[in-house]
Amino acid sequence: MRVAVIFPGQGSQTLGMGADVAAKSEIAAELFERAKRVLGYDLLALQINGPEEKLRETVYSQPAIFVTNLALALACGDALNPVVSAGHSFGEFCSLTLAGALEFEDALRIVDERGKAMQAAAEQAPGAMSAVLGLEPSILRETVERVRTTSNLRVQLANFNAPGQIVISGDLGGVQQAGQALLEAGAKRVVALNVSGAWHSELMQPAVERFGKAVEAGSFSLPRFDVISNVDATVYRDTATMRSNLVHSLTAEVRWHDTALEMMKHQPDLIVEFGASPVLGPMAKRLPEVKDVRTVSDYAGVEKLLTQLIAGAVNA
C-alpha cells in the first residue's frame, strides 16, 4: 500500500491524549520517558491530569501534540512505511522526525523552544484569529488586503486549509474589521477562534530570532521519504530549505490545501492522520481522487490500522 501520513498541529490537543497508547505500546511509553528527560517535567502526567487550561497553553500544547502524534505513528512499527508525509504548522516536525530528518530529542527541543518563543510573542503583542467559511479565496484575499491597507491594522491570511475554510490572523481590531468586511463580501460565517495569540502572522515576528537559534542548533539530514513543506507546498530536497521554511512558518501562511494537493501526486492508497482528534482527516476526504482516509487517535486505532496495512501487504 502507498501510505501518506499527516499530522495536525495547534488546537488538536485533548485532555487524556496519549494515555492509552503509552499504556499499551512499549515504544510510545519510551517516547514519553525520553520527553520527560528533555523537557524536565512529566508531559504525559500533564496530558492525563491536566488542568486542561494549562494543556491549552502554547508552551505545553506544542510539545504535547508533537510527542502524542509521533507516539501514535511509531506504535505502528515497521508496518507503517509511508511514501510521503506532511504536517500542519508545527505538525511538520512530526513528519521530519518520522522520516529521520531530525532525531526525536533534537526535534522536541526545537518544538519546546518554538512554543516558548510564540507564547512570549503573544504576550508582547496580543492578537486574534478567525475562521472564514464559504467565501471565494480570491475575494477573501482582496478583502483582507483592502482592510489591511486602509485601516493600518495588521491582519493577514494564516491558514489556507481548504477553499471554503481559511483562517485570518492579526491584531484583534484588524481581525474583527476584516471579519465584518468578509461577511459583507459573502462569507457564510466568520468564527472567532479560541487561541492565545495571532499565530502565523507578523505579530509573531518577535519569536523569530529565538526560534531561529533553536532551529540552527538542530542537526538536520535529508528525509528517508518525501516530506512536503506547508510553507511552499514543495518536497524538501535540502536541509537549508528545511531550516529556512521552519523559521519562516512562524509568520507565514500555512498553505495546507496546496500541500495536500502536492501529497496527492504521490497517489496514496491510504491517508493516515495521527493525532488526538480528527482535524486534517475530514478535509482530506474531500481531496480529488482520494481513495481512503483514516484518523488514528488511540491504540485501538493503531490496531485497526495495522490490520489494514498487513492485509494490504498480503494482497499486494
Secondary structure, DSSP 4 states (H G I P E B T S, - for coil): --EEEEE--TT---TTTTHHHHHH-HHHHHHHHHHHHHHSS-HHHHHHH--HHHHHSHHHHHHHHHHHHHHHHHTTGGG---SEEEESGGGHHHHHHHTTSS-HHHHHHHHHHHHHHHHHHHHHS--EEEEEES--HHHHHHHHHHHHHHH---EEEEEEEETTEEEEEE-HHHHHHHHHHHHHTT-SEEEE---SS-TTSGGGHHHHHHHHHHHHHS-----SSEEE-TTT--B--SHHHHHHHHHHTTTS-B-HHHHHHHHHTT--SEEEEESSS-SSHHHHTTSTT---EEEE-SHHHHHHHHHHHHHHHHH-
